[in-house]
Amino acid sequence: MTKAKATVHGAVSLVNAIANQKGATLGISLKVEATVETIPGKGISIKSENKSLSSRLINQTIEKVISKKDLEKNKIIVTLDSEIPTGYGLKSSSAISSAVALACAKIFKPKYTDQQILLAGVEASISSKVSITGAYDDACSCYYGGFNVTDNAKKRRVQFEKAPSNLISVIFIPKDRKRGNLKRLKILSKMFENAWELAKKTNYWDAMNINGLATASILNSNSKIIPELIDKGALGASVSGNGPSISAVTKKDNEAAIKKIFSSLEGKTIVSKISNKKAEVHEV
């Protein structure tokens, strides 16, 4: 029997990649732990308290890393423990697929590079229809931490750096999980292109704020909240991913003022530190 445990963190959006396949993200400290163990037999068993997880995503990630021959000889047991709320745009799918790929690679493909591990999760996200673009931007910030600006079509990072360690993300999780029509994001593709160009030049907060105004106007009926958050000290504020959560990145001193704005809406607020931590794996 062999057992490996991987830890990967979540992320928030700076630039949504749907319109142009170009995105930017920032790591946060909410984490996913995936433990993979092998016993004689065959088949895949998934243990998790979260019933909304995509078992198809996990199965396909495993099949991208472990060869058919090895899957014939080993039963794979995956245990997932996640702090990231699923289905709110906080990159839980990217974190889960990267953690599962990393733990599987530790056992079966120890020479796998970071890029091979990332691509296993990205390709599984596309083939299991969990993501339209494969969310390479999301996967990068979950895996490497910090700021990541990516060209998702080319699966390439064009800008990366660590984030200031004194920042937090105040995240609003609405009670209503409704999302707007994602296809309509393409209407504002020029705005997203401009935001991405700013992020590429390390002007992350302006990029995030432009993205916030553009995504909120299409995905989220309450676009007035973005300027209010900036007024109360958010460096950047935006719908995260395709929503419906909203993230405001700020210094710790402004936490109460930002929470107060969210308190007028129906839902809950969580606070996460910004993370520069790279994914980790070890044998258990």
N, C-alpha and C positions, 0 to 999 in steps of 0.2 A: 504493500500500500504506500502511495506517495501523496503528499498533501502540500499545497502552496496557497499562500494568502496574499492578495494584492489590495492595495489601497489607492483609490483615485478620487480626486475632488470634483466638485461641481464648478459651474461658471455662470456668468451673466453676459448678455449681449451688449456690444458697443455698436456694431453695425450688422443689421439683418442681411443674410446672404441670399434670400430667396429671389430677389429681383434680378441680381447680376451674378450670382455664384461667387461673390466676393464678400467676405465677412470679417468681423473683428470681435474678440471676446476677452474676458478678464476672469481669471481664476478666483473662486471663493472657497472658504474652508469647509463647507458642508461636504461630507465624504460618503463614499461607497466602499464597502469591504466585500471582496469576493473570495471565498475559499473554495478551491477545487481539489477534490481528492479522487484517487483512482482505486478501484478494487477489481478483482477478477470478475469477468462477466461482460455484458455489453448493454448499451442504452445510456440515456442521459436522465438524471434526476435533479430537479431544481427545488431547493428549499428556500422559501422567503415568506415573510409575514405580509408583504405587499402583494395584494391579489391583482393589481392592475399592471404588473410587469409583463412585458412581452416575452413569453417563453420562446416564440419563434426567433426573436432577436438573439437570445442567449444560445439556442441550439445552432443557429447559423454562424454565430461567432466561433463556437467550439469547432464546427466543421471546417471553418476557414483555417484554423490553427493545427488541429489534430488530424493526421492522415486517416484515410478509410481503414487502413490495415490496423492502426492503433485503436481505432474506435471499435473494431471487431473483437479486440482482445481485452478491452477495459471498459468497465462501467464508470461513467463520469458523474460524480455527485457535486453539484454546485450549491453553495450556501451563500445567500446574499443578505447583507445588512446595510440599509441605506438611510442616510439622514436627509436625502434630497427629495422634496415632494415631487411626485411624478405627474407629468402632464401640465406643467405650468411654465415651461420655457426656461427651466433652470438646469438643463443639460443632463438630466438623470440618465437618459438612454445612452448618451456618449460616454458618461462615466461608467455605467454598468458594462457596456460592450468592451471598453478599454480594460477594465479591471478583470473581466473574464478572460479576454485575450492574453493579458499579461500573466495571469496565474497559469493558464494552459501552456503558454510558451515556456514558463519556468520549468515545467515538468517535461514537456515533449520536444520543445524547440529552443534549447538554452542559448543558441547562437542568434536568435531573432534580434533584429535591430529595433530601435524605438519606432522607426517609420513602418516596418513590417507589422508590428503590433497594432499601431494606429490604423493602418489600412485594413487590417482584418476586421476591426470594429466598424470602420467607415463602410466597407463593402457589405458587411452583414446588415448595417442600418439601411442601405439601399435595397438589398435583395429581400429583406423582411418587411419593406415598405414603412419602416418606422420614421424614415427621413426622406425628403425629396432629393436633397443635394448630397446626402451622406454626412453632412454637418462636420466637415473637416475642421472648420473654425472652432466649433464646440469641442471636438475631440482634442485639439491642440491645447486649449486652456485647461481642460480637465486633466490632461496628461502631464503637461509641462508647468502649469501654473503661470501667473503673470499675464502680461498683455500679449496677445497673439493676433496678427493681421494676416489673413490667408487668401489665396486664390483657390477656391474649392474645386473649380473645374480642373486645375492643374495639380491639385493635391500638394500645394506648396505654401510654406510660410514665407511671407515677404518682409515681416517685421516682428521682432520679438524682444521684449525686455521685462525685467522684474518690475513689479509695481511698488510704490511706497508702502512700507509695512504698517504705517499708522492709519490706514484707511479701512472703513467698514462698508458693507453694502446693507442698506436697510431695504428689506424686500416685502412688498405687500402681496399677499396671496388672496385674491378675491373669492368670495363665497360662490359667485356665479362663474362657472368654468367656460362660459361661451367665448368662442374666438370668432373674429371677423373672417371675411373671405380672403384667404392668403393670396389667391391669384391677383387680387386687386393691388397688391404691393407693387406689382410691375408698373402700375400707372406712375409711380413716383421713382422709377428706376434712376432717373437723373439725380435726384436728391440722395439716394443711397450711394450712388457712384461718388458724389461729392463728399459724402460722409466718410466713405472708405479711403478716398485720397487723403483726407485730413488725418485719419488714423494711421495711414502709411507713413505720414510725416511726424508721427508721435503726438499729434494734436488730438489725444483720445477723448477729452471731455467735450469739445465742440462736436466731434464725430458722434458721440453718444447722445448729445442733446438734439442734434439734427435727426438722428435715427429715432429718438423718442417722440419728437413732434410728428414725424412721418408715419411711424407705426401706430402711434396712438390714434391718429386721425382715421386710420383704416381699420385697425384691429380692435380698437378700444374706444367706446363712446366718450370716455372722459379725458379728452386731450388737454383740457385746461390744467390738469394736475401737474404736467411736466414743468411749465413755467413757475408754478407755485413751489415745487420742490427745489428748483434752482434758486428761487428767491430766499428760501430758508437754509441755503448753504450746501445744497447738493452740487458737487463738481460736475457730475453727469447724472442724468435721469432718463430712463427709457423703459418701454415695454421690453421684457427680456424674451429673446427668441420670438416665437409666434404668440406669446402671451399664455394666459392672461396676467401673469405676474408682472409687477413693476418694480424695478430696482433703482435705488438712489444711492450713488457712491459718495461718501462724505467723510469728514474727519469725525472722530468720536464725539467732540464737543457739540456737534449739531444733531446728534441722534434723537434727542427728545423733540426738537422742533420738527424734524422730518416725520417722526412717528405721529405727531399731533395732526399733521395734514392727512395721513392715512387713516387716522381714527374716525374721520367723518364718513369713511366708506365701509361697506359691509364686507368683512373678511378678517384675516389675521395678519399680523406683521411679525417677521422674523429678522434677526440680525446675524450677519455672518461676517467674519473678518475676511479681508482680501487674502488670497493665498498665492504664494510663489513656490509652493511645494511640488516637486516632481513626483509622479507616480512611483510607488515602492512595491516590491514583492520579496517575499522570503519563504523558505520551506518551513513548514510547521512541524 
